Amino acid sequence: MDNGGSPSPQPFTPETRLIGREAALDSMGLVNLIVEVEQRLEDTYDLTVILADERAMSQKNSPFRSVETLADYICQLATE
């Protein structure tokens, strides 16, 4: 637990679900994660990407299913 008495968040693993019934995040948490990842990619790697665009949203299998699928999607975007 943190000092506020609420449970500490569990660390993410590659299998951590980001969307769906057993998601580790609510919808605002997912939005915040996407923004944070985009900012860190730009700050750290000088890589500008928009993760939540029409391409991502129209895929049969969402790149936001898990940490692993999001990482795979980022790698795919980085090599284009």
Backbone as a ProteinNet text record, in pm:
[ID]
protein_1_A
[PRIMARY]
MDNGGSPSPQPFTPETRLIGREAALDSMGLVNLIVEVEQRLEDTYDLTVILADERAMSQKNSPFRSVETLADYICQLATE
[TERTIARY]
82.8	0	87	35.1	107.3	71.9	126.2	102.8	-41.2	-117.4	-256.4	-350.4	-299.7	-382.2	-446.3	-426.8	-483.6	-379.4	-424.5	-329.6	-235.3	-111.5	-15	-47.8	-32.4	-60.8	37.9	-11.1	73.9	157.7	282	363.9	307.6	323.9	279.6	378.4	326	405.8	364.3	435.9	392.8	249.5	204.5	70.7	-38.7	-3.3	-103	-204.4	-332.2	-440.9	-463.4	-475.2	-498.2	-642.6	-713.1	-855	-929.1	-1059.8	-1141.6	-1179.9	-1241.1	-1298.9	-1196	-1079.4	-978.3	-868.9	-903.8	-805	-751.5	-623.7	-558.9	-592.5	-644.1	-672.8	-818.2	-872.8	-1002.4	-977.7	-1082.4	-1066.1	-975.7	-988.1	-901	-756.9	-739.4	-605	-538.2	-616.1	-561.5	-522.9	-608.8	-577.5	-449.5	-438.5	-318.3	-194.2	-206.6	-93.7	-49.5	-144.3	-112.1	-38.6	-88.8	-24.2	116.2	131.6	263.3	361.7	317.1	405	446.4	350.2	384	487	469.4	563.2	701.4	706.2	836.6	907.9	832.7	894.8	958.4	888.1	942.5	1062.2	1049.3	1157.6	1281.9	1263.3	1375.6	1436.5	1350.4	1398.2	1377.7	1325.9	1293.6	1201.8	1109.3	1014.7	875.3	818	684.2	584	495.3	390.6	258.8	151.3	17.3	-35.3	-46.3	-83.2	-232	-316	-460.2	-518.3	-478.5	-530.3	-627.5	-677.5	-775.1	-718.9	-592.9	-529.1	-534.1	-497.9	-498.2	-639.7	-733.1	-870.6	-943.1	-896.7	-966.3	-909.9	-805.9	-746.9	-838.6	-840.5	-922.5	-881.3	-751.2	-697.9	-633	-693.9	-647.6	-504.8	-423.2	-288	-288.2	-403	-413.4	-460.8	-461	-504.8	-417.6	-288	-194.8	-70.1	12.8	139.6	221.7	223.3	301.4	251.3	119.6	67.8	90.9	87	116.6	263.7	351.8	495.2	522.2	457	472.8	426	314.3	260.3	356	412.8	508.8	630.6	680.5	795.2	760.8	639.1	593.9	592.3	538.2	533.8	673.8	762.9	898.7	979.2	944.5	1020.9	962.8	853.2	791	851.8
-118.6	0	124.6	229.7	355.6	430.1	546.4	621.7	667.8	670.9	712.1	601.3	480.7	370	291.4	333.3	258.1	159.7	50.9	-48.3	11	-31.6	11.2	-57.1	12.7	-50.8	-164.1	-267.1	-379.4	-339.8	-384.8	-353.5	-421.8	-356.5	-415.3	-522	-626.2	-730	-732	-804.3	-811.9	-863.3	-945.7	-1004.7	-916.4	-806.1	-719.4	-672.8	-697.3	-656.3	-506.3	-437.9	-294.2	-258.6	-347.5	-326.5	-456.3	-445	-563.9	-585.9	-698.8	-730.9	-730.4	-782	-792.8	-686.7	-574.1	-468.5	-410.4	-378.8	-317.8	-169.2	-111.1	32.1	56.9	167.6	211.1	294.2	346.9	417.6	540.3	614.9	731.6	688.5	578.7	526.4	488.7	429.5	392.7	517	617.9	742.9	803.7	807.5	862.8	782.4	650.2	565.1	594.9	605.4	632.3	765.4	867.8	999.8	992.1	925.2	912.6	837.7	729.1	651.5	735.8	805.8	892.2	997.5	1058.7	1161.8	1103.9	988.7	927.4	881.6	831.5	793	914.3	1025.9	1146.8	1199.9	1206.3	1260.9	1172.8	1042.4	949.8	911.1	886.7	833.2	927.6	1047.6	1142.3	1077.5	995.3	922.3	978.2	1039.3	1095.2	998.4	946.4	855.8	895.6	862.8	876.2	734.1	687.2	547.8	522	615	593.5	663.6	617.8	676	578.3	617.7	535.1	397.1	392.4	264.4	168.6	218.3	134.2	90.5	182.7	153.9	61.7	54.7	-26.6	-167.7	-199.2	-332.6	-437	-554.5	-663.9	-698.8	-707.1	-732.5	-604.2	-543.9	-415.1	-421.8	-323.5	-318.3	-283.1	-248.6	-211.3	-326.3	-448.6	-564.3	-585.6	-573.2	-599.4	-513.4	-514.1	-441.7	-495.6	-626.6	-688.6	-647.6	-648.3	-611	-463.2	-380.5	-238.5	-219.2	-290.4	-281.5	-327.4	-435.8	-484.3	-379	-314.5	-211.7	-92.6	-52.9	57.6	22	-99.7	-144	-140.8	-182.7	-180.6	-37.1	55.2	195.5	254.1	215.9	271.3	227.9	113.5	63.1	107.5	178.3	224.1	353.8
0	0	0	-59.8	-56	73	91.9	214.7	230.1	124.1	130.3	173.4	191.9	235.9	123.7	-0.6	-112.1	-163.6	-225.5	-275.2	-378.9	-375.1	-475.9	-607.1	-718.8	-847.5	-874.8	-938.5	-975.3	-1096.2	-1101.2	-1218.7	-1343.2	-1455.2	-1580.8	-1624.9	-1686	-1750.2	-1896.7	-1982.6	-2122.7	-2137.9	-2045	-2054.1	-1994.9	-1932.5	-1869.9	-1973.1	-1944.3	-2033.5	-2020.2	-2133.1	-2133.2	-2164.2	-2233.4	-2263	-2237.1	-2224.1	-2205.7	-2060.4	-2037	-1907	-1793.5	-1817.2	-1711.7	-1726.3	-1783.5	-1808.4	-1678.1	-1679.8	-1563.9	-1552.6	-1661.4	-1665.9	-1701.4	-1652.6	-1702.4	-1828.7	-1888.1	-2015.8	-2003	-1894.5	-1875.8	-1850.2	-1781.7	-1759.2	-1889.7	-1981.3	-2111.6	-2191.2	-2189.2	-2259	-2202	-2070.9	-2007.6	-2043.7	-2047.9	-2085.7	-2228.8	-2320.4	-2460.7	-2474	-2407.7	-2413.6	-2355.1	-2242.3	-2178	-2267.7	-2329.1	-2417.5	-2537.8	-2598.5	-2712.6	-2673.1	-2556.7	-2511.8	-2485.3	-2422.8	-2393	-2519.5	-2616.4	-2743.3	-2810.6	-2806	-2867.7	-2788.9	-2657.2	-2574.1	-2576	-2571.6	-2558.8	-2692.6	-2792.4	-2920.5	-3038	-3011.9	-3117.9	-3221.5	-3172.9	-3257.2	-3232.2	-3333.8	-3321.7	-3382.7	-3298.8	-3345.1	-3280.4	-3349.3	-3292.8	-3279.8	-3157.1	-3134.7	-3154.4	-3114	-3121.2	-3243.2	-3360.6	-3483.9	-3550.2	-3665.5	-3737.3	-3769.1	-3804.4	-3837.3	-3718.3	-3601.4	-3481.2	-3445.6	-3456.1	-3415.9	-3513	-3636.4	-3736.2	-3748.9	-3675.1	-3684.9	-3622.2	-3682.4	-3630.7	-3488.5	-3464.6	-3331.2	-3280.5	-3181.7	-3131	-3078.3	-3113.4	-3058.3	-2909.3	-2854.2	-2713.3	-2624.2	-2677.7	-2598.1	-2475.9	-2493.1	-2382.7	-2400	-2298.6	-2307.4	-2424.1	-2440	-2547.9	-2686.2	-2707.3	-2839.3	-2867.5	-2763.7	-2782.7	-2818.8	-2751.5	-2783	-2926	-2967.7	-3105.2	-3205.7	-3175.5	-3264.2	-3273.7	-3161.6	-3161.5	-3246	-3232.2	-3313.6	-3461.7	-3494.9	-3634.4	-3687.1	-3609.4	-3652.1	-3665.6	-3577.2	-3577.3	-3698.8	-3756.3	-3870.8	-4004.1	-4002.3	-4127.8	-4174.9
[MASK]
++++++++++++++++++++++++++++++++++++++++++++++++++++++++++++++++++++++++++++++++

